């Protein structure tokens, strides 16, 4: 995948003395970043580090759809640092198609895993307690910290957002 825009590191600090991390991707050159709502929902402060950088930019929540577990943040980063992800067409996806998941599992920045689309049209329970339908199931390794990161087709186009892990351990079941 030649998509330097896709991964970014998201660190959310809560009022309590704990912090979490997740992933996301640049949506446009105006600084909009997409991630999962559950990554930032309890955050008092969110900071975004872009894929090729070391500087953390403060991020402001500008939109959320808790029932779909999606959030849009805004960062004031230089335009030359913002590389929006190309968008694919999810209606054209096929079971067995190769996919790439990019994120920050366990805080390991810019990690890439590959797999296939295992099923289409799955339904999962969202953080708002309502089902989210139309989900893509993949066998690409997804672990804590991958949430909010992009799921890309083999051409590096966005086809989904890594959202939930189904395993007894809460980590990739491989």
N, C-alpha and C positions, 0 to 999 in steps of 0.2 A: 504494500500500500504506500503510495506516495502522497500522503495527506498530512502534512505538517500541522495543519490546523486542528485536527481532531482532539488530541488529548489536552487536558489541563488539569491542574491540581486544585482542589477546592478544600479549604480549611474553614470549618465553622466553629466558632467559640461560643459557648453558652454562658448564661449568667452563673451557673454552677461551675465549680472548678473542673470542668471536663471539656474536651474538644473532640470533634470528629473530623473525619476527612472523607472526601468523595471525589468524584470526577465530574466532568462536564465537557462541553464543546462550544466553540465560538459559532454563533448563528449568523452574525452579520458584521460589517465593518464599522458599525456604530457602537460596538461594545456589548451587544446582547449575548449572554451566555445561557445555555440551557443545561439544566441538571434535574435531578429528582427532587421533588418537594420534601421527601423525608430526610434528605441530606441537610437541608437548611431550615427546616420548620421550627426548631427550637433555638436557632442561632441568634445571639445578640449581635455578633460580628461575623462577617464572612469575608474571606480573602481568597483571591484567585491568582494562581501562578500559571502563566501561559507555558505551553510546551517547551519552547526554546529559551525560557527565561529563568531568572532566579528571583526577580522582583515580585513581591506579592502586592496585588492591587486590591484596594478595598472594593467590595461589591455590595450593591444595593438591590434588594428584592423589588422588582418592578411588575411582576406578574406571577400568578400561581393558579394552578388547577389541582387542588389537593385530591379530588376524586380520580384524577388520571395520574397522580404522583409526578407532576411536572412543575417546574419553577423556572422563571426567567430572571436572571440577574443582569445588572448593568455595571460595567467596569469602565473607568476612564483610562484606557491604555492607548498609547500611540497607534494610529491606524496601521503603520507598517508592522506592528506586532500582532495585529488581529487578522487571522487567516480563517475566514468562514469555511465551514465544512460544505462540500458539495452534497446535494440531496438526491437520493435515489427514488425509485418508484416502488413502494411496498406492494402494490397490486400485482407486480410482475414477479414476486418472489416465488421460489419453488422449494419444496422439501428436498434436502440433499445439497442445496446450493452452499458454496463456501462462504463463510462470514469471518469477520475479524472483530474482536472486542478489544477496546483500548481503555485503559484506566489506571488507577493507582491502588491496586490491591495491597492491603496491609501497609499502605503508605509508600509502596515502591512505585515511584513516579514513572509514567510513560511505559507501562507494561502492555505488551501486545500478545494476545492469544488467538488461536484460530480454531475453527470448528465448522460445523454445518448447521443448516436450519433443520431441526429435528421435527418440528411441527409448526403449523400456522393456525391462527385463530384461537389460541388458548385463552382461558379466562382465569385471572388471579384476583385475590382479595387485595385491594389497595389500602393504603394507610388511613384513608378516610372511612374505612369499614364498608366500602362498596366495591363490587366487582369491576375490574378493568378488563374489557374484552378486546379481542383482536391482537393479542400478544403473540410475539414470536418466541418459540422455544428453540434454544441452541445448546449444543454440547461444548461450545467454547468455554474455557474455564472462566468463571465469574466468581469473585471472592469479595469479602467486605472491603470497601474502598473503590470497587468498580462502579458502584451505584452512580447513575447520572452520566456515565461515559457513553460514547457512541458505539453502536453496533453497525459495522460497515459491510457493504458487499465487497466482492473481490476487486472492484475498481476503485475502492476508497470512498464510495458514496454512502451517506447516512441512510440507514433503513430502520433504525430503532434506537431505543435508549435502554441501556442495561439497568434493570430495575429490581429484580428479585432473584433470590437463590432458593431453589428447592433441594434441600439435603438435610439429613438428620444432624449434621454438625454445624450447619449455617455457613459452610464454605463449599467450594467446588467439590463435587463428589466424583469428578474425573471420569 
